[in-house]
Amino acid sequence: METFPLVKNILLLDSEGKRVAVKYYSDGWPTLSAKLAFEKSVFAKTQKANAGTDAEIVMFDGQIVVYKFIQDLHFFVTGGEEENELILASVLQGFSDAVERLLKLSFLY
């Protein structure tokens, strides 16, 4: 049986871990409180990392989380532990590029 990559969620949080934009594609977090708790936890887990503008990968709560920070914006893409990190990193790059273009943040690089 052929499977396709699955992104479970895409998160854009500010420097305090508050939502800027989020989208969940999985039922793994059925309630708003579960989603907020996940966002708070993943932010806390990655907050001390020196990710910068390069993507970093961490296993968190049975999920692969690919993330990077640009100034005060924290970008996250989550997939299951069986997902390909390179695919998730490509989604992250496309997402951060799109936000950069929308907000004209090219001076950040």
All heavy atoms as an XYZ file, in Angstrom:
865
protein
N       0.837     -1.175      0.000
C       0.000      0.000      0.000
C       0.889      1.247      0.000
O       1.793      1.388      0.813
C      -0.900     -0.002      1.240
C      -1.838      1.140      1.289
S      -2.956      0.925      2.690
C      -3.067      2.581      3.211
N       0.624      2.147     -0.895
C       1.393      3.368     -1.006
C       0.833      4.423     -0.057
O      -0.368      4.586      0.071
C       1.293      3.877     -2.445
C       2.384      4.820     -2.821
C       2.360      5.129     -4.302
O       2.128      4.225     -5.107
O       2.562      6.303     -4.622
N       1.729      5.120      0.626
C       1.289      6.178      1.528
C       1.864      7.512      1.064
O       2.893      7.557      0.398
C       1.745      5.918      2.975
O       3.168      5.885      3.012
C       1.181      4.616      3.509
N       1.197      8.553      1.414
C       1.615      9.898      1.054
C       2.005     10.649      2.319
O       1.444     10.415      3.385
C       0.472     10.627      0.335
C       0.082      9.958     -0.949
C      -0.991      9.090     -0.993
C       0.816     10.193     -2.100
C      -1.337      8.463     -2.169
C       0.469      9.568     -3.284
C      -0.607      8.699     -3.320
N       2.956     11.558      2.188
C       3.355     12.334      3.373
C       2.163     13.092      3.957
O       1.289     13.550      3.223
C       4.395     13.315      2.829
C       4.871     12.709      1.562
C       3.709     11.931      1.012
N       2.149     13.204      5.278
C       1.058     13.880      5.964
C       1.614     14.900      6.942
O       2.400     14.561      7.823
C       0.195     12.878      6.733
C      -0.907     13.459      7.605
C      -1.970     14.134      6.740
C      -1.543     12.392      8.461
N       1.233     16.138      6.745
C       1.553     17.188      7.691
C       0.411     17.238      8.694
O      -0.748     17.349      8.311
C       1.704     18.550      6.975
C       1.817     19.682      7.972
C       2.904     18.525      6.037
N       0.734     17.137      9.976
C      -0.310     17.139     10.995
C      -0.732     18.544     11.389
O      -1.884     18.780     11.707
C       0.145     16.355     12.220
C       0.286     14.879     11.910
C       0.466     14.078     13.154
C       0.399     12.605     12.800
N       0.319     11.781     13.980
N       0.232     19.472     11.401
C      -0.127     20.866     11.658
C       0.992     21.792     11.204
O       2.127     21.360     11.010
C      -0.487     21.112     13.128
C       0.655     20.833     14.078
O       1.770     21.276     13.867
N       0.374     20.087     15.125
N       0.631     23.031     11.019
C       1.569     24.108     10.708
C       1.287     25.213     11.708
O       0.138     25.632     11.864
C       1.388     24.618      9.261
C       1.701     23.502      8.269
C       2.254     25.834      9.006
C       1.458     23.884      6.819
N       2.338     25.652     12.404
C       2.172     26.651     13.444
C       3.070     27.850     13.184
O       4.226     27.684     12.787
C       2.560     26.073     14.815
C       1.970     24.726     15.222
C       2.590     24.254     16.528
C       0.470     24.831     15.342
N       2.554     29.019     13.423
C       3.343     30.243     13.433
C       3.050     30.925     14.762
O       1.916     31.338     15.023
C       2.968     31.157     12.261
C       3.705     32.488     12.177
C       5.213     32.294     12.126
C       3.225     33.270     10.969
N       4.082     30.959     15.619
C       3.931     31.524     16.954
C       4.849     32.735     17.093
O       5.867     32.837     16.408
C       4.293     30.481     18.016
C       3.550     29.134     17.941
C       4.059     28.189     19.014
C       2.056     29.323     18.043
N       4.483     33.625     18.009
C       5.338     34.788     18.255
C       6.412     34.418     19.277
O       6.514     33.263     19.707
C       4.513     35.999     18.678
C       3.849     35.854     20.031
O       4.172     34.922     20.805
O       2.972     36.687     20.342
N       7.207     35.388     19.682
C       8.333     35.124     20.577
C       7.908     34.740     21.997
O       8.738     34.325     22.797
C       9.258     36.341     20.630
O       8.551     37.464     21.115
N       6.632     34.875     22.300
C       6.106     34.453     23.600
C       5.320     33.153     23.513
O       4.724     32.713     24.486
C       5.220     35.557     24.175
C       5.973     36.844     24.444
C       5.064     37.958     24.931
O       3.820     37.779     24.928
O       5.594     39.007     25.312
N       5.275     32.556     22.324
C       4.558     31.304     22.136
C       3.079     31.476     21.852
O       2.325     30.506     21.850
N       2.653     32.683     21.601
C       1.240     32.956     21.288
C       0.993     32.742     19.798
O       1.861     32.966     18.966
C       0.886     34.395     21.649
C       1.173     34.761     23.083
C       0.058     34.342     23.986
C       0.199     35.007     25.330
N       0.630     34.158     26.385
N      -0.227     32.360     19.477
C      -0.617     32.096     18.095
C      -0.561     33.347     17.225
O      -1.087     34.381     17.583
C      -2.061     31.602     18.030
C      -2.279     30.225     18.520
C      -3.741     29.881     18.465
N      -3.888     28.438     18.428
C      -4.986     27.824     18.064
N      -6.041     28.527     17.718
N      -5.035     26.518     18.055
N       0.059     33.198     16.076
C      -0.055     34.187     15.011
C      -0.957     33.585     13.936
O      -1.910     34.208     13.491
C       1.322     34.557     14.430
C       1.175     35.498     13.237
C       2.197     35.175     15.508
N      -0.654     32.342     13.555
C      -1.485     31.583     12.608
C      -1.217     30.107     12.832
O      -0.072     29.705     13.026
C      -1.141     31.969     11.174
N      -2.266     29.310     12.839
C      -2.122     27.860     12.992
C      -3.129     27.151     12.092
O      -4.200     27.684     11.810
C      -2.318     27.384     14.453
C      -1.291     28.008     15.377
C      -3.705     27.669     14.953
N      -2.745     25.948     11.663
C      -3.670     25.110     10.900
C      -3.386     23.664     11.274
O      -2.250     23.202     11.202
C      -3.474     25.311      9.392
C      -4.359     24.451      8.530
C      -5.818     24.785      8.687
C      -6.664     23.923      7.774
N      -8.078     24.084      7.987
N      -4.422     22.948     11.698
C      -4.316     21.534     12.051
C      -4.966     20.704     10.955
O      -6.092     20.985     10.544
C      -4.997     21.267     13.396
C      -4.176     21.746     14.562
C      -4.172     23.086     14.944
C      -3.382     20.859     15.278
C      -3.402     23.528     16.004
C      -2.605     21.296     16.347
C      -2.621     22.620     16.696
O      -1.855     23.054     17.738
N      -4.251     19.678     10.496
C      -4.743     18.789      9.449
C      -5.021     17.395      9.996
O      -5.307     16.488      9.232
C      -3.712     18.684      8.317
C      -3.404     20.009      7.682
C      -2.284     20.735      8.048
C      -4.258     20.550      6.727
C      -2.007     21.967      7.470
C      -3.988     21.778      6.144
C      -2.858     22.476      6.523
O      -2.591     23.688      5.952
N      -4.930     17.221     11.292
C      -5.091     15.922     11.928
C      -6.056     16.057     13.095
O      -6.174     17.114     13.704
C      -3.727     15.445     12.428
O      -3.844     14.361     13.305
N      -6.717     14.969     13.440
C      -7.617     14.953     14.588
C      -6.897     14.585     15.886
O      -7.528     14.296     16.891
C      -8.762     13.965     14.345
C      -9.665     14.400     13.210
O      -9.754     15.619     12.967
O     -10.270     13.528     12.559
N      -5.552     14.608     15.855
C      -4.770     14.253     17.032
C      -4.961     15.200     18.201
O      -4.650     14.859     19.335
N      -5.470     16.382     17.941
C      -5.733     17.385     18.958
C      -7.186     17.820     18.779
O      -7.473     18.802     18.105
C      -4.782     18.570     18.802
C      -3.341     18.152     18.876
C      -2.577     18.036     19.999
C      -2.490     17.781     17.790
N      -1.315     17.617     19.674
C      -1.232     17.454     18.319
C      -2.674     17.681     16.412
C      -0.163     17.038     17.534
C      -1.603     17.259     15.620
C      -0.375     16.953     16.189
N      -8.135     17.093     19.384
C      -9.554     17.302     19.083
C     -10.172     18.574     19.650
O     -11.193     19.031     19.151
C     -10.231     16.065     19.683
C      -9.304     15.613     20.772
C      -7.917     15.980     20.309
N      -9.567     19.150     20.676
C     -10.170     20.327     21.298
C      -9.222     21.521     21.220
O      -8.004     21.348     21.038
C     -10.493     20.068     22.782
O      -9.263     19.856     23.486
C     -11.412     18.866     22.951
N      -9.764     22.691     21.381
C      -8.940     23.890     21.399
C      -7.928     23.845     22.532
O      -6.758     24.206     22.354
C      -9.815     25.146     21.512
C      -9.061     26.472     21.596
C      -8.193     26.695     20.363
C     -10.023     27.624     21.795
N      -8.343     23.355     23.682
C      -7.409     23.292     24.813
C      -6.261     22.322     24.531
O      -5.119     22.574     24.934
C      -8.134     22.927     26.108
O      -8.744     21.661     26.002
N      -6.532     21.215     23.839
C      -5.472     20.268     23.466
C      -4.504     20.911     22.481
O      -3.286     20.726     22.575
C      -6.079     19.003     22.874
N      -5.034     21.680     21.541
C      -4.186     22.375     20.563
C      -3.312     23.412     21.251
O      -2.106     23.499     20.993
C      -5.051     23.026     19.482
C      -5.736     22.009     18.588
C      -6.705     22.680     17.637
C      -7.429     21.607     16.826
N      -8.485     22.144     16.004
N      -3.901     24.204     22.128
C      -3.136     25.224     22.844
C      -2.061     24.595     23.727
O      -0.949     25.123     23.831
C      -4.070     26.109     23.659
C      -5.013     27.007     22.860
C      -6.017     27.696     23.783
C      -4.238     28.026     22.047
N      -2.379     23.471     24.367
C      -1.406     22.780     25.213
C      -0.247     22.253     24.371
O       0.921     22.354     24.782
C      -2.079     21.636     25.970
N      -0.548     21.706     23.181
C       0.512     21.234     22.296
C       1.402     22.395     21.861
O       2.632     22.293     21.884
C      -0.076     20.534     21.070
C       0.973     20.129     20.077
C       1.772     19.019     20.300
C       1.183     20.867     18.918
C       2.761     18.650     19.401
C       2.164     20.509     18.008
C       2.958     19.396     18.256
N       0.793     23.494     21.479
C       1.555     24.667     21.035
C       2.468     25.179     22.152
O       3.645     25.490     21.920
C       0.609     25.767     20.566
C      -0.150     25.391     19.320
C      -1.391     26.223     19.067
O      -1.510     27.345     19.618
O      -2.268     25.755     18.326
N       1.947     25.233     23.357
C       2.746     25.693     24.503
C       3.909     24.740     24.762
O       5.042     25.173     25.009
C       1.845     25.795     25.739
C       2.559     26.284     26.965
C       1.597     26.421     28.132
C       2.319     26.907     29.377
N       1.429     27.054     30.517
N       3.643     23.447     24.683
C       4.678     22.441     24.941
C       5.768     22.457     23.879
O       6.958     22.403     24.204
C       4.061     21.043     25.004
O       3.174     20.949     26.082
N       5.382     22.520     22.613
C       6.385     22.510     21.544
C       7.194     23.809     21.562
O       8.401     23.805     21.316
C       5.749     22.228     20.162
C       5.041     23.418     19.594
C       6.793     21.733     19.173
N       6.566     24.909     21.917
C       7.292     26.168     22.050
C       8.316     26.074     23.176
O       9.481     26.455     23.008
C       6.316     27.323     22.300
C       6.999     28.646     22.466
C       7.435     29.355     21.366
C       7.217     29.176     23.734
C       8.086     30.575     21.519
C       7.862     30.389     23.891
C       8.299     31.100     22.783
N       7.903     25.553     24.323
C       8.801     25.423     25.468
C       9.964     24.483     25.147
O      11.108     24.749     25.531
C       8.038     24.924     26.689
N       9.687     23.410     24.427
C      10.728     22.423     24.073
C      11.780     23.028     23.152
O      12.951     22.682     23.237
C      10.063     21.219     23.403
C      10.982     20.221     22.803
C      11.445     19.217     23.805
C      12.241     18.121     23.114
N      12.836     17.218     24.028
N      11.393     23.929     22.272
C      12.308     24.461     21.264
C      12.813     25.869     21.579
O      13.691     26.366     20.884
C      11.620     24.486     19.889
O      10.455     25.309     19.956
C      11.235     23.088     19.443
N      12.295     26.499     22.589
C      12.586     27.902     22.889
C      14.071     28.170     23.100
O      14.581     29.194     22.668
C      11.805     28.338     24.113
C      11.989     29.786     24.486
C      11.123     30.169     25.664
O      10.241     29.432     26.060
N      11.367     31.308     26.231
N      14.780     27.260     23.724
C      16.190     27.489     24.041
C      17.129     27.093     22.904
O      18.325     27.281     22.997
C      16.558     26.743     25.308
C      15.814     27.280     26.517
C      16.135     26.522     27.757
C      15.284     27.066     28.891
N      15.311     26.261     30.061
N      16.587     26.556     21.841
C      17.413     26.145     20.704
C      17.920     27.367     19.944
O      17.304     28.422     19.963
C      16.602     25.253     19.766
N      19.025     27.199     19.290
C      19.589     28.258     18.462
C      19.252     27.993     17.001
O      20.142     27.953     16.151
C      21.106     28.335     18.649
C      21.486     28.767     20.033
O      20.782     29.566     20.646
N      22.580     28.246     20.552
N      17.991     27.802     16.694
C      17.578     27.396     15.362
C      17.914     28.440     14.313
O      18.364     28.122     13.236
C      16.079     27.101     15.334
N      17.680     29.686     14.628
C      17.934     30.722     13.634
C      17.120     30.497     12.378
O      16.001     30.001     12.431
N      17.712     30.844     11.240
C      16.971     30.718      9.985
C      17.150     29.346      9.348
O      16.564     29.078      8.309
C      17.398     31.803      8.979
O      18.800     31.695      8.751
C      17.062     33.190      9.518
N      17.962     28.478      9.951
C      18.118     27.112      9.450
C      17.144     26.200     10.166
O      16.924     26.324     11.369
C      19.542     26.608      9.678
C      20.563     27.388      8.878
O      20.228     27.800      7.745
O      21.681     27.592      9.383
N      16.577     25.259      9.427
C      15.600     24.336     10.010
C      16.275     23.370     10.976
O      17.375     22.883     10.722
C      14.887     23.564      8.905
N      15.609     23.104     12.064
C      16.036     22.115     13.054
C      14.938     21.066     13.164
O      13.777     21.341     12.872
C      16.247     22.781     14.420
C      17.348     23.811     14.449
C      18.740     23.207     14.374
O      18.916     22.049     14.798
O      19.637     23.889     13.884
N      15.325     19.882     13.612
C      14.370     18.778     13.731
C      14.448     18.225     15.147
O      15.536     18.038     15.689
C      14.696     17.658     12.719
C      14.645     18.199     11.298
C      13.741     16.482     12.894
C      15.195     17.262     10.262
N      13.287     17.972     15.732
C      13.235     17.381     17.065
C      12.074     16.383     17.104
O      11.059     16.574     16.445
C      13.075     18.481     18.151
C      11.739     19.166     18.041
C      13.281     17.920     19.542
N      12.279     15.290     17.855
C      11.179     14.367     18.132
C      10.501     14.871     19.393
O      11.161     15.153     20.395
C      11.702     12.952     18.369
C      12.147     12.239     17.119
S      10.797     11.908     15.971
C       9.803     10.758     16.859
N       9.191     15.002     19.317
C       8.453     15.534     20.454
C       7.113     14.839     20.556
O       6.307     14.897     19.629
C       8.260     17.049     20.288
C       7.446     17.674     21.375
C       7.986     17.867     22.628
C       6.133     18.046     21.151
C       7.241     18.433     23.649
C       5.372     18.612     22.154
C       5.930     18.800     23.402
N       6.885     14.154     21.651
C       5.592     13.532     21.933
C       5.145     12.610     20.796
O       3.985     12.630     20.389
C       4.568     14.632     22.205
C       3.369     14.133     22.985
O       3.495     13.101     23.665
O       2.311     14.783     22.915
N       6.080     11.830     20.256
C       5.757     10.900     19.173
C       5.579     11.561     17.823
O       5.074     10.944     16.887
N       5.990     12.801     17.689
C       5.857     13.563     16.447
C       7.236     14.063     16.017
O       8.100     14.296     16.855
C       4.965     14.793     16.637
C       3.680     14.577     17.382
C       2.683     13.752     16.613
O       2.602     13.840     15.410
N       1.929     12.936     17.320
N       7.402     14.256     14.728
C       8.581     14.952     14.225
C       8.180     16.412     14.069
O       7.184     16.723     13.415
C       9.034     14.395     12.864
C       9.507     12.954     13.007
C      10.148     15.270     12.280
C       9.840     12.290     11.690
N       8.940     17.297     14.686
C       8.681     18.728     14.577
C       9.892     19.369     13.900
O      11.023     19.238     14.375
C       8.446     19.376     15.958
C       8.192     20.870     15.812
C       7.283     18.701     16.676
N       9.649     20.006     12.767
C      10.680     20.746     12.055
C      10.372     22.215     12.290
O       9.231     22.648     12.140
C      10.661     20.407     10.546
C      11.775     21.122      9.822
C      10.762     18.911     10.331
N      11.392     22.976     12.678
C      11.117     24.360     13.056
C      12.285     25.264     12.725
O      13.411     24.811     12.510
C      10.803     24.445     14.553
C      11.947     24.049     15.454
C      12.783     25.015     15.994
C      12.195     22.713     15.755
C      13.837     24.665     16.824
C      13.243     22.360     16.574
C      14.060     23.325     17.103
O      15.101     22.968     17.920
N      11.987     26.547     12.686
C      13.017     27.574     12.583
C      12.463     28.880     13.096
O      11.245     29.062     13.195
C      13.543     27.704     11.156
C      12.598     28.281     10.143
C      13.282     28.203      8.797
C      12.787     29.120      7.764
N      13.563     29.054      6.548
N      13.372     29.757     13.464
C      13.009     31.054     14.016
C      13.531     32.137     13.079
O      14.662     32.071     12.613
C      13.617     31.274     15.395
C      13.370     30.174     16.385
C      14.282     29.911     17.385
C      12.225     29.402     16.333
C      14.065     28.907     18.312
C      11.996     28.395     17.250
C      12.920     28.148     18.248
N      12.712     33.114     12.821
C      13.128     34.294     12.067
C      12.663     35.496     12.865
O      11.460     35.741     12.986
C      12.536     34.313     10.642
C      12.938     33.063      9.876
C      12.972     35.569      9.909
C      12.314     32.935      8.502
N      13.638     36.198     13.441
C      13.376     37.316     14.341
C      12.454     36.846     15.461
O      12.806     35.929     16.171
C      12.792     38.508     13.579
C      13.771     39.150     12.644
C      14.618     40.223     13.297
O      14.288     40.713     14.375
N      15.708     40.578     12.674
N      11.267     37.434     15.578
C      10.366     37.041     16.659
C       9.257     36.097     16.192
O       8.288     35.882     16.900
C       9.762     38.262     17.343
C       8.962     39.133     16.395
O       9.051     38.921     15.176
O       8.255     40.027     16.877
N       9.420     35.500     15.013
C       8.457     34.522     14.510
C       9.043     33.120     14.605
O      10.186     32.889     14.232
C       8.081     34.826     13.056
C       7.346     36.140     12.822
C       7.127     36.358     11.328
C       6.031     36.172     13.566
N       8.235     32.191     15.116
C       8.651     30.806     15.275
C       7.767     29.949     14.367
O       6.555     29.896     14.559
C       8.502     30.370     16.724
C       9.381     31.131     17.666
N      10.068     30.527     18.681
C       9.719     32.447     17.746
C      10.774     31.423     19.350
N      10.563     32.603     18.796
N       8.380     29.281     13.401
C       7.678     28.469     12.406
C       7.839     27.000     12.766
O       8.954     26.541     13.025
C       8.290     28.694     11.026
C       8.158     30.101     10.505
C       9.026     31.099     10.904
C       7.161     30.414      9.597
C       8.916     32.395     10.417
C       7.042     31.702      9.096
C       7.920     32.691      9.515
N       6.731     26.242     12.747
C       6.753     24.817     13.070
C       5.921     24.038     12.057
O       4.831     24.479     11.681
C       6.148     24.556     14.456
C       6.836     25.265     15.583
C       6.429     26.531     15.971
C       7.864     24.658     16.275
C       7.045     27.193     17.018
C       8.492     25.315     17.333
C       8.084     26.582     17.705
N       6.424     22.865     11.670
C       5.650     21.914     10.875
C       5.789     20.565     11.571
O       6.900     20.137     11.896
C       6.160     21.823      9.424
C       5.449     20.717      8.663
C       5.976     23.158      8.708
N       4.671     19.906     11.809
C       4.656     18.645     12.544
C       4.156     17.508     11.660
O       3.197     17.682     10.906
C       3.730     18.757     13.770
O       4.148     19.863     14.567
C       3.753     17.500     14.607
N       4.822     16.362     11.780
C       4.391     15.140     11.090
C       4.555     13.958     12.027
O       5.179     14.071     13.090
N       4.019     12.836     11.639
C       4.156     11.618     12.443
C       5.593     11.127     12.434
O       6.404     11.530     11.603
N       5.909     10.232     13.366
C       7.289      9.765     13.488
C       7.764      8.982     12.267
O       8.964      8.822     12.056
C       7.471      8.937     14.758
C       6.624      7.704     14.823
C       6.739      7.001     16.167
O       7.472      7.455     17.048
O       6.059      5.977     16.323
N       6.843      8.527     11.427
C       7.210      7.784     10.223
C       7.411      8.687      9.003
O       7.812      8.233      7.945
C       6.135      6.738      9.907
C       4.819      7.306      9.407
C       3.941      7.985     10.452
O       4.182      7.837     11.667
O       3.020      8.702     10.029
N       7.180      9.978      9.155
C       7.280     10.897      8.023
C       8.728     11.221      7.675
O       9.617     11.124      8.515
C       6.519     12.199      8.309
C       5.034     12.040      8.474
C       4.323     11.459      7.271
O       4.846     11.574      6.138
O       3.255     10.879      7.461
N       8.929     11.633      6.454
C      10.246     12.005      5.955
C      10.551     13.439      6.388
O       9.820     14.362      6.037
C      10.233     11.867      4.430
C      11.572     12.146      3.808
O      12.296     13.044      4.222
N      11.892     11.384      2.779
N      11.644     13.608      7.102
C      12.022     14.928      7.611
C      12.281     15.923      6.487
O      12.025     17.115      6.633
C      13.270     14.840      8.498
C      13.068     14.084      9.782
C      13.399     12.599      9.643
O      13.611     12.124      8.499
O      13.413     11.906     10.670
N      12.804     15.442      5.359
C      13.087     16.339      4.237
C      11.810     16.906      3.633
O      11.772     18.071      3.230
C      13.914     15.621      3.166
C      15.318     15.209      3.604
C      15.996     14.413      2.505
C      16.135     16.418      3.997
N      10.769     16.103      3.585
C       9.476     16.593      3.086
C       8.934     17.657      4.040
O       8.487     18.717      3.616
C       8.459     15.439      2.946
C       8.961     14.410      1.975
C       7.070     15.963      2.614
C       8.519     14.522      0.568
N       8.984     17.374      5.334
C       8.507     18.339      6.320
C       9.334     19.627      6.277
O       8.787     20.723      6.386
C       8.531     17.728      7.726
C       7.609     16.525      7.949
C       7.835     15.926      9.326
C       6.159     16.887      7.740
N      10.643     19.490      6.091
C      11.506     20.675      5.986
C      11.169     21.491      4.742
O      11.226     22.727      4.772
C      12.974     20.255      5.980
N      10.794     20.823      3.662
C      10.396     21.536      2.442
C       9.101     22.313      2.659
O       8.957     23.443      2.188
C      10.215     20.555      1.281
O      11.441     19.974      0.931
N       8.169     21.718      3.379
C       6.918     22.417      3.713
C       7.234     23.634      4.583
O       6.709     24.728      4.354
C       5.928     21.466      4.427
C       4.710     22.231      4.942
C       5.497     20.346      3.486
N       8.104     23.449      5.564
C       8.504     24.552      6.442
C       9.133     25.689      5.633
O       8.807     26.858      5.838
C       9.488     24.055      7.500
C      10.059     25.113      8.435
C       8.973     25.645      9.369
C      11.216     24.551      9.231
N      10.016     25.349      4.696
C      10.674     26.366      3.892
C       9.661     27.124      3.042
O       9.700     28.349      2.960
C      11.752     25.742      3.000
C      12.585     26.760      2.261
C      13.367     27.660      3.185
O      14.041     27.180      4.096
N      13.305     28.959      2.976
N       8.734     26.412      2.424
C       7.697     27.066      1.627
C       6.816     27.978      2.467
O       6.483     29.093      2.053
N       6.471     27.508      3.655
C       5.643     28.297      4.567
C       6.364     29.575      5.000
O       5.805     30.675      4.923
C       5.268     27.433      5.777
C       4.500     28.137      6.856
C       3.412     28.932      6.559
C       4.860     27.983      8.180
C       2.692     29.575      7.568
C       4.157     28.605      9.190
C       3.075     29.404      8.880
N       7.611     29.443      5.431
C       8.345     30.629      5.890
C       8.629     31.588      4.733
O       8.564     32.806      4.914
C       9.627     30.235      6.611
O      10.512     29.548      5.757
N       8.898     31.065      3.540
C       9.092     31.930      2.373
C       7.826     32.714      2.045
O       7.885     33.901      1.731
C       9.518     31.119      1.146
C      10.956     30.623      1.212
O      11.710     31.052      2.120
O      11.326     29.792      0.365
N       6.683     32.032      2.126
C       5.406     32.693      1.824
C       5.110     33.806      2.836
O       4.702     34.907      2.456
C       4.268     31.674      1.814
N       5.328     33.527      4.107
C       5.095     34.545      5.137
C       6.058     35.712      4.939
O       5.663     36.873      5.039
C       5.225     33.942      6.561
C       5.212     35.035      7.621
C       4.103     32.951      6.809
N       7.302     35.391      4.634
C       8.287     36.446      4.389
C       7.834     37.360      3.252
O       7.898     38.588      3.367
C       9.637     35.832      4.035
C      10.676     36.864      3.661
C      11.938     36.243      3.104
O      12.011     35.016      2.988
O      12.847     37.015      2.774
N       7.370     36.765      2.183
C       6.922     37.573      1.043
C       5.674     38.378      1.385
O       5.535     39.534      0.976
C       6.684     36.688     -0.161
C       7.986     36.207     -0.744
C       7.824     35.546     -2.076
N       9.144     35.222     -2.576
C       9.495     34.036     -3.008
N       8.611     33.065     -3.048
N      10.712     33.816     -3.437
N       4.761     37.763      2.111
C       3.548     38.475      2.499
C       3.847     39.669      3.395
O       3.234     40.718      3.273
C       2.580     37.541      3.216
C       1.836     36.548      2.335
C       1.091     35.534      3.201
C       0.881     37.259      1.406
N       4.769     39.495      4.290
C       5.082     40.547      5.243
C       6.273     41.395      4.822
O       6.657     42.331      5.523
C       5.362     39.935      6.626
C       4.208     39.146      7.249
C       4.638     38.544      8.559
C       2.978     40.021      7.415
N       6.860     41.025      3.700
C       8.034     41.734      3.176
C       9.127     41.839      4.215
O       9.653     42.903      4.515
C       7.642     43.098      2.641
C       6.653     43.011      1.502
C       6.379     44.381      0.910
C       5.227     44.327     -0.044
N       5.461     43.817     -1.324
N       9.469     40.659      4.757
C      10.466     40.594      5.801
C      11.847     40.220      5.251
O      12.669     39.652      5.963
C      10.065     39.540      6.855
C       8.801     39.854      7.643
C       8.470     38.684      8.550
C       8.974     41.100      8.459
N      12.139     40.531      4.024
C      13.379     40.095      3.421
C      14.608     40.633      4.138
O      15.684     40.068      4.064
C      13.421     40.479      1.942
O      13.304     41.880      1.816
N      14.469     41.720      4.879
C      15.611     42.273      5.611
C      16.051     41.364      6.746
O      17.116     41.535      7.307
C      15.274     43.663      6.156
C      14.199     43.655      7.207
C      14.540     43.524      8.539
C      12.868     43.780      6.863
C      13.544     43.526      9.516
C      11.879     43.773      7.826
C      12.220     43.642      9.148
N      15.246     40.364      7.112
C      15.579     39.490      8.230
C      16.713     38.543      7.900
O      17.333     37.984      8.793
C      14.349     38.685      8.657
C      13.183     39.521      9.173
C      12.018     38.606      9.498
C      13.595     40.295     10.391
N      16.953     38.276      6.651
C      17.987     37.317      6.289
C      19.298     38.029      6.186
O      20.329     37.633      6.182
C      17.644     36.640      4.964
C      16.488     35.704      5.111
C      15.234     36.085      4.693
C      16.654     34.460      5.691
C      14.166     35.233      4.830
C      15.584     33.614      5.826
C      14.361     33.996      5.397
O      13.284     33.152      5.539
